[in-house]
Amino acid sequence: MEETSRDILLSLKDFFQQTLGENSIWASILFALVVFAIALCVGVALYWVAYFLITRTVKQISKTWKNPIGHILIRRKVIKRACYFIVTVAFFKASPLIFSDFSAWQIFFHRLLSICNVYIFVLFIISLIWSIAEYQARKGHAKMRPIKGLMQFVTLAVYSVGIIVILSLIFNKSPMVLIGSLSALSAVLMLIFKDTLLGLVAGFRLSSNDMVRIGDWITIQKYGADGNVTDITLTTVKVRNFDNTIVTIPAYTLVSEAVINWRGMQESGMRRIKRVLNIDITTIVRLNEKVLFGNNEQLSQFLEDTECDDDAETNIGFFRSYAEWYLWKRNDISKDATLMVRQMDIDDMGVPLEIYCFATTTVWEEYERIQSEILEHLLSVVPCFGLSIYERSAQPDSRRCVIQS
């Protein structure tokens, strides 16, 4: 088949020479243009036929296996770029005929086709790499490790190798000669690609130590970042704050600065409640008998449960016992984690009582509701124990200490 086509084209060349003259340069140019056009048409036709058949086959296999990899390869143009080689191969095959009378140009044309092949191969490899990354993301594995930065570095490396090979083809030099020339500029290259190299190091550390994933809630006070990580690239990290602002910070910051990652809290299913009630010290008295200054259903239940067990000597101790009892009664407070109401160091704001427990949810709205309900209830029952919350006033303190023996 190939020999027959060659004979037909040579017959066409003889026809042009007879028509325009055997020594006419125009006959050779016209023949070269015709062969070039035929090679282009054949290459493009074969490209579309191959692309159609391969795409259809891949879609059918992907549908049968119920796997998205086929659609990813098509969308990322992996198959399309692989089929580009058909066109360059067609030109390689036709080049002896195209330049049969211009042999000096054939070497240049081959070199040009080689450059095109290198460029197509680089695009093909990059499409394949990002197809793998997208497949991993769809399967959920990419959430476990921030691989986008690594993919960007591999892309940069492939582009760099492709550029070196293309330059070696243009200048007809060995690629090792160009690499040796670049090594002399290593200091300049390290300065130019400083952020890229730091980002690469950060990416490896983040991946190997599982420090930050996409979707994690992180806080970096220095950069005003307090929200979810939406993207981790080779040089930058994007954080969407809860007020919908976006903070872009250097990737190396995640391994060089203090970063609070709330993933552990989210995975545990619990979130800590840590609030302080400042009790007015002048309202603290010894407890001679359990007489309350008010009453409600919760207080009555508490008195029944602690009738024989409570050893509180003061009203603040009695209130602390009640607060712990109240937390234990709530279904939305974890009983497996730390739960206590403790007295902190006395300061000029009174006697601090710290509520320390864990809510059984990490949903922000639910957490705030639970926290608010606890604080509101405890604030409402403080007067029932003869206590009051300390409030700082600009007026001189005219209160007198009340001591009950």
TIPA-899353 format. One record per residue: residue in three letters; residue number from 1; x, y, z of N, C-alpha, C in turn. Coordinates in steps of 0.05 Angstrom, whole numbers. Layout:
BEGIN
ALA  NUM  X  Y  Z  X  Y  Z  X  Y  Z
...
//
This chain:
BEGIN
MET  1  17  -24  0  0  0  0  17  25  0
GLU  2  39  24  17  56  48  18  72  51  -8
GLU  3  81  28  -19  95  30  -45  78  40  -67
THR  4  52  32  -67  33  41  -88  29  71  -85
SER  5  26  81  -61  22  110  -57  46  125  -66
ARG  6  70  114  -60  95  128  -68  97  129  -98
ASP  7  89  107  -112  91  107  -141  72  127  -153
ILE  8  48  130  -141  28  149  -152  39  178  -148
LEU  9  51  184  -126  62  211  -121  86  216  -139
LEU  10  102  196  -145  125  200  -163  114  205  -192
SER  11  93  192  -199  81  197  -225  70  225  -226
LEU  12  59  235  -204  49  262  -203  72  282  -206
LYS  13  95  275  -194  119  292  -197  128  294  -226
ASP  14  129  270  -239  136  270  -268  117  287  -284
PHE  15  92  286  -278  72  302  -292  78  332  -289
PHE  16  84  341  -265  91  369  -260  116  377  -275
GLN  17  136  359  -276  160  366  -290  156  368  -320
GLN  18  139  351  -331  133  352  -359  117  377  -366
THR  19  100  384  -348  83  408  -353  98  434  -350
LEU  20  113  437  -328  127  462  -322  156  462  -330
GLY  21  166  440  -340  194  438  -348  210  422  -328
GLU  22  227  404  -338  241  385  -321  259  399  -301
ASN  23  271  421  -309  289  436  -291  276  459  -277
SER  24  250  462  -279  236  484  -267  234  480  -237
ILE  25  242  500  -222  240  499  -192  211  499  -183
TRP  26  193  510  -199  165  511  -192  152  484  -192
ALA  27  162  466  -209  151  439  -209  158  425  -182
SER  28  182  429  -172  190  417  -147  174  429  -124
ILE  29  171  456  -125  156  470  -103  127  461  -103
LEU  30  114  459  -127  86  451  -129  83  423  -119
PHE  31  102  405  -127  100  377  -118  103  376  -87
ALA  32  121  391  -76  125  391  -47  100  401  -32
LEU  33  87  422  -43  62  432  -31  40  412  -32
VAL  34  38  398  -55  16  378  -58  20  355  -39
VAL  35  45  345  -37  50  323  -18  46  332  11
PHE  36  54  357  17  50  368  44  20  369  50
ALA  37  4  378  31  -25  380  35  -37  352  38
ILE  38  -28  333  22  -38  306  24  -31  294  51
ALA  39  -6  298  60  2  287  86  -14  300  109
LEU  40  -19  326  106  -35  340  126  -64  328  127
CYS  41  -76  325  104  -103  314  104  -105  286  114
VAL  42  -85  269  106  -85  241  116  -80  241  146
GLY  43  -61  257  156  -56  258  184  -80  267  201
VAL  44  -93  288  191  -116  298  206  -139  278  205
ALA  45  -143  265  182  -165  245  179  -159  222  198
LEU  46  -134  212  198  -128  190  216  -130  198  246
TYR  47  -123  223  251  -126  234  279  -155  232  288
TRP  48  -173  242  272  -201  243  280  -213  215  282
VAL  49  -205  197  263  -215  169  265  -205  156  290
ALA  50  -179  159  296  -168  146  320  -180  159  345
TYR  51  -183  185  345  -195  198  369  -223  189  374
PHE  52  -239  187  353  -267  178  355  -268  149  366
LEU  53  -252  131  354  -253  103  362  -244  99  391
ILE  54  -221  112  397  -210  108  424  -229  121  445
THR  55  -239  144  439  -257  158  458  -282  141  463
ARG  56  -293  131  442  -317  115  445  -312  89  461
THR  57  -289  76  455  -282  52  470  -277  58  499
VAL  58  -263  80  505  -258  87  533  -284  93  548
LYS  59  -302  108  535  -328  114  548  -343  89  554
GLN  60  -343  70  535  -358  45  539  -346  29  562
ILE  61  -319  27  563  -306  13  585  -311  26  611
SER  62  -310  53  612  -314  68  637  -343  63  646
LYS  63  -362  63  627  -390  58  635  -394  30  645
THR  64  -381  10  633  -384  -17  641  -372  -22  669
TRP  65  -349  -11  674  -336  -14  700  -346  6  721
LYS  66  -362  24  713  -372  45  731  -349  60  745
ASN  67  -330  68  728  -306  81  738  -303  108  723
PRO  68  -298  130  737  -297  156  724  -271  162  709
ILE  69  -252  143  710  -225  149  699  -227  155  669
GLY  70  -245  141  654  -248  146  626  -257  174  619
HIS  71  -277  184  634  -286  211  629  -265  231  637
ILE  72  -249  225  658  -228  243  666  -207  245  644
LEU  73  -199  222  632  -179  222  611  -188  238  587
ILE  74  -214  236  581  -225  251  558  -226  281  564
ARG  75  -235  288  588  -238  316  596  -211  330  599
ARG  76  -191  315  608  -164  326  611  -148  325  585
LYS  77  -160  316  563  -148  316  537  -124  297  534
VAL  78  -124  276  551  -102  257  549  -103  242  523
ILE  79  -126  232  515  -129  217  490  -125  235  466
LYS  80  -135  259  468  -133  278  445  -103  285  440
ARG  81  -88  290  461  -60  296  457  -44  272  448
ALA  82  -52  248  456  -38  225  447  -42  220  417
CYS  83  -66  228  408  -72  224  379  -57  245  362
TYR  84  -47  267  374  -32  286  358  -7  273  345
PHE  85  4  252  358  27  239  346  22  228  319
ILE  86  -3  222  313  -10  210  287  -3  230  265
VAL  87  -9  256  269  -4  276  249  26  279  245
THR  88  42  280  266  71  283  263  83  259  249
VAL  89  73  235  255  83  211  242  77  212  212
ALA  90  54  222  205  47  224  177  66  243  162
PHE  91  74  265  175  93  283  163  121  271  162
PHE  92  129  255  183  154  241  182  156  222  158
LYS  93  134  208  153  133  189  131  134  203  104
ALA  94  122  226  102  120  241  77  144  259  72
SER  95  160  264  92  182  283  89  202  276  67
PRO  96  209  250  62  228  244  40  217  253  13
LEU  97  190  250  9  179  259  -16  176  289  -17
ILE  98  168  302  6  164  331  6  190  345  -1
PHE  99  212  335  10  238  349  7  257  332  -11
SER  100  245  318  -30  262  302  -48  281  319  -64
ASP  101  273  343  -70  290  362  -85  302  384  -68
PHE  102  296  383  -42  306  403  -23  317  388  2
SER  103  337  371  -3  348  355  18  359  371  42
ALA  104  368  395  36  379  411  58  358  419  78
TRP  105  333  422  68  311  430  86  299  407  101
GLN  106  305  382  93  293  359  106  303  356  134
ILE  107  329  362  139  340  360  166  326  381  185
PHE  108  322  405  174  308  426  190  279  418  196
PHE  109  266  406  176  238  397  180  237  375  200
HIS  110  255  356  199  255  334  219  260  345  247
ARG  111  278  365  249  283  376  275  258  391  286
LEU  112  244  404  267  219  418  275  198  398  284
LEU  113  196  376  270  177  355  278  185  343  305
SER  114  210  340  310  220  329  336  212  348  358
ILE  115  215  374  354  207  394  374  177  392  379
CYS  116  161  389  358  132  386  362  126  361  378
ASN  117  140  339  372  135  314  387  142  317  416
VAL  118  164  331  422  171  336  450  150  352  464
TYR  119  141  373  450  120  391  462  94  375  467
ILE  120  86  359  447  62  342  450  65  323  473
PHE  121  89  310  475  94  291  496  93  304  524
VAL  122  103  329  526  102  343  552  73  349  559
LEU  123  57  358  540  29  363  545  14  337  553
PHE  124  21  315  539  9  289  545  15  280  574
ILE  125  40  282  582  48  274  609  35  291  630
ILE  126  33  317  625  21  335  644  -9  329  647
SER  127  -22  325  624  -51  317  625  -55  291  640
LEU  128  -37  272  636  -39  246  650  -35  249  680
ILE  129  -16  266  688  -10  271  716  -35  283  730
TRP  130  -46  304  718  -69  317  730  -94  300  729
SER  131  -95  281  709  -118  262  709  -116  243  733
ILE  132  -92  235  739  -88  217  763  -95  232  788
ALA  133  -87  258  790  -93  274  813  -123  278  816
GLU  134  -137  283  794  -166  286  796  -180  260  803
TYR  135  -170  238  793  -181  212  800  -178  207  830
GLN  136  -154  213  841  -149  209  869  -168  227  885
ALA  137  -172  252  876  -190  270  890  -219  260  890
ARG  138  -228  249  868  -255  238  867  -258  213  885
LYS  139  -237  198  887  -238  174  903  -235  180  933
GLY  140  -227  206  939  -226  215  966  -198  212  978
HIS  141  -179  201  964  -152  197  975  -137  224  977
ALA  142  -143  243  959  -128  268  959  -134  285  984
LYS  143  -158  280  997  -164  294  1021  -146  286  1044
MET  144  -135  262  1043  -118  253  1064  -90  266  1062
ARG  145  -82  273  1037  -56  285  1033  -59  308  1014
PRO  146  -46  331  1019  -48  354  1000  -30  349  976
ILE  147  -40  337  955  -23  328  932  -21  349  910
LYS  148  -37  371  912  -37  390  890  -10  404  888
GLY  149  2  411  910  28  423  909  49  404  896
LEU  150  47  378  903  65  359  891  61  357  861
MET  151  36  357  852  29  356  824  40  380  809
GLN  152  38  403  822  49  428  810  79  426  807
PHE  153  92  415  827  121  412  824  129  392  802
VAL  154  114  370  800  120  351  778  115  364  751
THR  155  93  380  750  88  394  725  111  413  717
LEU  156  120  428  737  143  446  733  168  431  724
ALA  157  172  407  736  195  391  729  193  381  700
VAL  158  169  372  692  165  362  665  169  384  645
TYR  159  158  408  651  162  431  633  192  437  631
SER  160  206  436  653  234  443  652  250  423  635
VAL  161  245  398  638  258  377  622  251  381  593
GLY  162  225  387  587  217  391  559  231  415  547
ILE  163  234  437  562  247  461  552  277  455  546
ILE  164  290  439  564  318  432  560  321  416  534
VAL  165  303  396  531  305  379  507  300  395  481
ILE  166  280  413  482  274  430  459  298  448  452
LEU  167  310  460  472  333  477  468  357  461  456
SER  168  360  436  466  381  419  455  376  413  426
LEU  169  351  409  418  344  405  390  349  430  373
ILE  170  342  453  384  346  478  369  375  483  364
PHE  171  391  481  385  420  487  382  437  463  375
ASN  172  424  440  372  438  415  364  460  408  384
LYS  173  454  410  409  472  404  431  461  383  448
SER  174  478  370  463  469  349  482  454  362  505
PRO  175  432  350  515  419  361  538  437  364  563
MET  176  457  346  565  475  348  588  491  373  587
VAL  177  497  383  564  512  408  562  496  431  573
LEU  178  470  432  566  452  453  576  448  451  606
ILE  179  446  426  616  443  422  645  468  431  660
GLY  180  492  426  648  516  436  660  518  466  660
SER  181  507  479  640  506  508  639  488  519  660
LEU  182  465  505  665  446  514  685  458  511  713
SER  183  475  491  717  486  487  744  503  510  752
ALA  184  516  524  732  532  547  739  514  571  749
LEU  185  489  570  742  470  591  750  452  581  773
SER  186  461  561  787  445  549  808  437  569  830
ALA  187  456  587  837  450  607  858  428  626  849
VAL  188  429  634  824  408  652  813  381  637  811
LEU  189  382  611  803  358  596  800  345  591  828
MET  190  362  586  848  351  582  875  338  607  885
LEU  191  349  631  878  337  656  886  310  660  872
ILE  192  309  653  847  284  657  831  263  638  841
PHE  193  270  613  846  251  592  853  251  587  884
LYS  194  258  607  899  259  604  928  232  595  940
ASP  195  211  610  932  184  603  943  175  575  933
THR  196  183  568  909  175  542  898  189  520  914
LEU  197  215  523  920  229  503  934  219  500  963
LEU  198  214  524  976  203  523  1003  176  510  1003
GLY  199  160  516  983  133  503  981  135  474  977
LEU  200  156  465  961  160  436  957  167  422  983
VAL  201  185  435  998  193  423  1024  168  422  1043
ALA  202  153  444  1043  129  445  1060  109  423  1051
GLY  203  106  419  1025  88  399  1015  95  371  1025
PHE  204  121  365  1023  130  338  1033  125  335  1063
ARG  205  131  356  1078  127  354  1107  97  352  1114
LEU  206  81  368  1100  52  366  1106  41  339  1099
SER  207  51  327  1077  41  302  1068  50  279  1086
SER  208  76  279  1092  87  257  1108  77  258  1137
ASN  209  73  282  1148  64  284  1176  34  287  1179
ASP  210  20  289  1156  -9  292  1157  -17  316  1174
MET  211  -4  339  1169  -8  363  1186  -34  378  1179
VAL  212  -38  383  1153  -62  398  1144  -73  385  1120
ARG  213  -99  383  1119  -113  373  1095  -132  394  1085
ILE  214  -140  391  1060  -161  409  1049  -187  404  1063
GLY  215  -200  425  1073  -224  422  1088  -220  426  1118
ASP  216  -195  425  1127  -189  428  1155  -195  457  1164
TRP  217  -205  459  1189  -208  486  1201  -183  493  1215
ILE  218  -169  514  1206  -144  522  1219  -146  551  1228
THR  219  -129  558  1247  -127  586  1256  -98  594  1257
ILE  220  -91  616  1243  -65  628  1244  -69  657  1250
GLN  221  -65  664  1276  -71  692  1284  -54  712  1270
LYS  222  -29  705  1264  -11  725  1252  -21  735  1225
TYR  223  -34  717  1210  -44  725  1184  -75  729  1184
GLY  224  -87  729  1206  -116  733  1207  -132  711  1194
ALA  225  -121  687  1195  -134  664  1182  -149  648  1204
ASP  226  -175  645  1200  -192  629  1218  -215  618  1202
GLY  227  -210  595  1189  -231  583  1172  -222  557  1161
ASN  228  -234  549  1139  -229  523  1126  -209  526  1104
VAL  229  -190  507  1102  -171  507  1080  -185  498  1055
THR  230  -184  515  1034  -197  508  1009  -178  499  987
ASP  231  -152  506  990  -134  499  969  -105  500  980
ILE  232  -89  479  973  -61  478  980  -45  474  954
THR  233  -31  495  946  -15  493  922  15  492  929
LEU  234  32  494  908  60  492  913  71  516  928
THR  235  59  539  925  70  563  938  50  577  957
THR  236  24  572  955  5  586  971  -16  567  983
VAL  237  -29  577  1004  -51  562  1017  -74  582  1019
LYS  238  -98  574  1011  -121  591  1012  -139  582  1035
VAL  239  -146  601  1052  -164  595  1075  -188  613  1072
ARG  240  -212  601  1072  -237  616  1072  -246  620  1101
ASN  241  -244  645  1110  -253  651  1137  -283  648  1140
PHE  242  -292  648  1164  -321  644  1169  -337  668  1162
ASP  243  -324  691  1157  -338  715  1147  -337  716  1117
ASN  244  -328  694  1104  -327  691  1075  -305  707  1062
THR  245  -287  718  1078  -263  730  1066  -243  707  1061
ILE  246  -225  712  1042  -205  692  1035  -177  702  1042
VAL  247  -162  687  1057  -135  694  1064  -116  675  1049
THR  248  -97  687  1035  -76  672  1020  -50  675  1035
ILE  249  -39  653  1043  -14  654  1059  7  636  1045
PRO  250  32  640  1050  53  623  1039  50  594  1049
ALA  251  56  575  1032  53  547  1040  72  539  1062
TYR  252  96  552  1062  115  545  1082  107  554  1110
THR  253  87  572  1111  77  582  1137  66  559  1153
LEU  254  54  539  1140  40  517  1154  60  500  1169
VAL  255  86  501  1162  106  485  1177  125  502  1193
SER  256  124  529  1189  143  546  1203  130  564  1224
GLU  257  103  567  1223  89  583  1242  71  566  1260
ALA  258  61  578  1281  43  564  1299  15  563  1286
VAL  259  6  539  1280  -20  535  1266  -37  518  1284
ILE  260  -61  528  1290  -81  512  1305  -99  498  1285
ASN  261  -98  471  1287  -115  454  1269  -137  442  1286
TRP  262  -162  448  1279  -185  439  1295  -195  411  1285
ARG  263  -179  397  1269  -189  372  1258  -194  351  1280
GLY  264  -176  351  1300  -180  332  1322  -206  336  1337
MET  265  -213  361  1340  -239  367  1353  -262  357  1336
GLN  266  -260  362  1309  -282  354  1292  -284  323  1290
GLU  267  -261  310  1289  -262  281  1288  -272  268  1313
SER  268  -267  281  1336  -276  269  1362  -306  272  1366
GLY  269  -319  290  1351  -347  294  1354  -355  311  1378
MET  270  -335  322  1392  -340  339  1415  -325  365  1413
ARG  271  -336  386  1426  -323  412  1427  -323  423  1455
ARG  272  -301  433  1464  -298  442  1491  -314  468  1497
ILE  273  -326  469  1520  -339  493  1531  -322  501  1555
LYS  274  -312  526  1554  -295  536  1576  -303  565  1580
ARG  275  -320  569  1600  -330  596  1606  -327  602  1636
VAL  276  -325  627  1643  -321  636  1671  -343  653  1680
LEU  277  -353  648  1705  -372  665  1719  -357  679  1742
ASN  278  -356  705  1742  -342  720  1764  -363  726  1786
ILE  279  -359  712  1809  -378  716  1831  -368  739  1849
ASP  280  -386  755  1857  -380  778  1875  -372  766  1902
ILE  281  -348  772  1911  -337  760  1935  -352  769  1960
THR  282  -365  792  1960  -379  802  1983  -405  787  1988
THR  283  -414  771  1968  -439  756  1971  -434  727  1980
ILE  284  -410  720  1985  -403  692  1994  -406  690  2024
VAL  285  -422  672  2033  -426  669  2062  -426  639  2069
ARG  286  -422  633  2095  -423  606  2104  -452  595  2102
LEU  287  -454  570  2098  -480  558  2094  -488  542  2119
ASN  288  -505  555  2135  -514  542  2160  -536  522  2154
GLU  289  -553  528  2136  -575  510  2129  -582  515  2099
LYS  290  -592  494  2086  -597  496  2058  -623  511  2053
VAL  291  -621  537  2056  -644  554  2051  -638  570  2027
LEU  292  -654  567  2006  -650  581  1981  -668  605  1980
PHE  293  -659  626  1966  -674  650  1964  -694  650  1941
GLY  294  -696  628  1929  -715  625  1907  -717  596  1901
ASN  295  -734  587  1883  -737  559  1878  -748  554  1850
ASN  296  -741  532  1839  -753  524  1814  -750  493  1812
GLU  297  -760  482  1790  -760  453  1787  -732  441  1787
GLN  298  -713  455  1774  -685  445  1774  -673  445  1801
LEU  299  -678  467  1816  -667  468  1843  -679  447  1862
SER  300  -704  443  1859  -718  423  1876  -706  395  1870
GLN  301  -702  389  1845  -691  363  1837  -663  360  1848
PHE  302  -648  382  1846  -620  382  1857  -620  377  1887
LEU  303  -638  390  1902  -639  386  1931  -646  357  1938
GLU  304  -664  344  1922  -671  317  1927  -647  298  1922
ASP  305  -632  304  1900  -610  286  1893  -586  289  1912
THR  306  -583  313  1924  -560  318  1941  -567  321  1970
GLU  307  -590  312  1978  -599  316  2006  -580  305  2026
CYS  308  -568  282  2020  -551  269  2040  -521  270  2033
ASP  309  -515  279  2008  -488  277  1999  -473  303  1998
ASP  310  -486  325  1999  -473  351  1995  -458  359  2021
ASP  311  -433  366  2018  -417  375  2041  -409  404  2038
ALA  312  -422  420  2022  -414  447  2018  -418  464  2043
GLU  313  -398  480  2049  -399  497  2073  -407  526  2066
THR  314  -405  533  2041  -412  561  2033  -432  560  2010
ASN  315  -445  583  2006  -464  584  1984  -451  581  1957
ILE  316  -425  590  1954  -412  587  1928  -405  558  1923
GLY  317  -398  543  1945  -393  515  1942  -418  500  1935
PHE  318  -440  509  1947  -466  496  1940  -473  502  1911
PHE  319  -468  526  1902  -474  533  1874  -455  517  1855
ARG  320  -430  514  1862  -412  498  1846  -422  469  1843
SER  321  -431  458  1865  -442  431  1864  -467  430  1846
TYR  322  -484  450  1848  -507  451  1831  -500  453  1801
ALA  323  -480  470  1795  -471  473  1767  -462  446  1756
GLU  324  -445  431  1771  -436  405  1762  -460  386  1758
TRP  325  -478  386  1777  -502  369  1774  -518  376  1750
TYR  326  -521  402  1744  -536  411  1721  -523  401  1695
LEU  327  -496  403  1694  -482  394  1669  -485  364  1665
TRP  328  -484  349  1687  -488  320  1685  -515  312  1676
LYS  329  -535  328  1681  -563  322  1673  -568  328  1644
ARG  330  -551  344  1632  -556  352  1604  -547  329  1585
ASN  331  -564  322  1566  -557  301  1547  -537  310  1525
ASP  332  -535  336  1521  -516  346  1501  -489  352  1512
ILE  333  -483  343  1536  -456  346  1548  -444  318  1551
SER  334  -420  315  1542  -407  288  1543  -400  281  1572
LYS  335  -406  256  1579  -399  245  1605  -373  230  1604
ASP  336  -362  225  1580  -337  210  1577  -313  229  1578
ALA  337  -317  254  1573  -295  274  1573  -295  289  1600
THR  338  -275  306  1603  -273  321  1628  -298  339  1632
LEU  339  -309  337  1656  -332  354  1664  -327  363  1692
MET  340  -325  390  1695  -320  400  1723  -327  430  1723
VAL  341  -333  439  1748  -336  468  1753  -315  474  1775
ARG  342  -296  490  1768  -274  494  1787  -271  524  1793
GLN  343  -258  529  1817  -253  556  1825  -225  564  1817
MET  344  -223  587  1804  -197  598  1794  -185  616  1815
ASP  345  -162  627  1809  -149  646  1827  -165  671  1831
ILE  346  -168  680  1855  -183  704  1861  -168  728  1850
ASP  347  -182  746  1837  -170  771  1827  -189  794  1832
ASP  348  -183  817  1820  -199  841  1825  -226  840  1812
MET  349  -232  818  1798  -259  814  1786  -276  795  1802
GLY  350  -268  788  1826  -284  771  1843  -272  743  1844
VAL  351  -289  724  1849  -281  695  1850  -290  682  1824
PRO  352  -271  675  1806  -279  662  1781  -286  633  1784
LEU  353  -309  626  1774  -317  598  1772  -317  590  1743
GLU  354  -300  570  1736  -297  562  1708  -315  538  1702
ILE  355  -331  540  1681  -347  518  1671  -330  503  1650
TYR  356  -323  478  1655  -305  463  1636  -319  437  1630
CYS  357  -327  434  1604  -340  409  1596  -339  408  1565
PHE  358  -350  387  1554  -349  383  1525  -378  378  1514
ALA  359  -385  394  1494  -411  389  1481  -408  366  1461
THR  360  -430  351  1458  -430  327  1441  -435  334  1412
THR  361  -427  357  1403  -430  365  1375  -407  383  1367
THR  362  -401  384  1341  -381  403  1331  -394  423  1312
VAL  363  -420  420  1308  -434  440  1291  -435  466  1306
TRP  364  -425  487  1292  -421  513  1305  -447  523  1318
GLU  365  -469  523  1302  -494  534  1312  -504  519  1337
GLU  366  -502  492  1336  -511  476  1359  -493  481  1383
TYR  367  -467  483  1378  -448  487  1400  -454  514  1414
GLU  368  -458  535  1398  -464  561  1410  -490  561  1426
ARG  369  -510  546  1415  -535  544  1429  -532  531  1456
ILE  370  -518  508  1456  -514  494  1482  -499  511  1502
GLN  371  -478  524  1492  -462  541  1510  -478  564  1521
SER  372  -494  576  1504  -511  598  1513  -532  589  1533
GLU  373  -545  566  1528  -565  555  1547  -553  550  1575
ILE  374  -529  539  1576  -516  533  1601  -510  559  1616
LEU  375  -498  578  1602  -491  604  1616  -516  619  1624
GLU  376  -537  619  1607  -561  633  1614  -575  621  1638
HIS  377  -575  594  1639  -588  581  1662  -573  587  1688
LEU  378  -547  584  1687  -531  588  1712  -532  617  1721
LEU  379  -533  636  1702  -535  664  1710  -562  669  1723
SER  380  -583  655  1714  -610  659  1725  -613  648  1753
VAL  381  -598  627  1760  -601  615  1786  -581  625  1806
VAL  382  -562  641  1798  -542  651  1817  -555  665  1840
PRO  383  -575  682  1836  -588  696  1860  -602  676  1879
CYS  384  -610  653  1869  -623  633  1887  -604  623  1909
PHE  385  -578  626  1905  -558  617  1924  -547  641  1941
GLY  386  -560  664  1939  -551  687  1953  -526  699  1942
LEU  387  -520  693  1917  -496  703  1903  -503  723  1882
SER  388  -484  738  1873  -488  756  1850  -463  757  1833
ILE  389  -467  764  1808  -444  766  1789  -430  792  1793
TYR  390  -404  792  1794  -389  817  1798  -391  835  1773
GLU  391  -397  860  1778  -398  880  1757  -380  904  1765
ARG  392  -361  910  1749  -343  932  1755  -358  958  1751
SER  393  -354  977  1770  -367  1003  1768  -346  1025  1771
ALA  394  -352  1047  1758  -333  1070  1760  -335  1084  1786
GLN  395  -357  1079  1801  -361  1092  1827  -344  1078  1848
PRO  396  -337  1093  1870  -322  1080  1892  -338  1057  1904
ASP  397  -324  1036  1912  -337  1013  1923  -347  1018  1952
SER  398  -373  1022  1955  -385  1028  1981  -396  1003  1995
ARG  399  -391  980  1983  -402  956  1994  -386  948  2019
ARG  400  -399  936  2038  -385  926  2061  -386  896  2062
CYS  401  -365  885  2073  -363  856  2075  -383  845  2095
VAL  402  -398  825  2087  -417  813  2105  -407  786  2113
ILE  403  -402  782  2139  -391  756  2148  -413  743  2165
GLN  404  -419  719  2158  -439  704  2173  -425  681  2187
SER  405  -427  681  2213  -413  660  2229  -431  635  2230
//
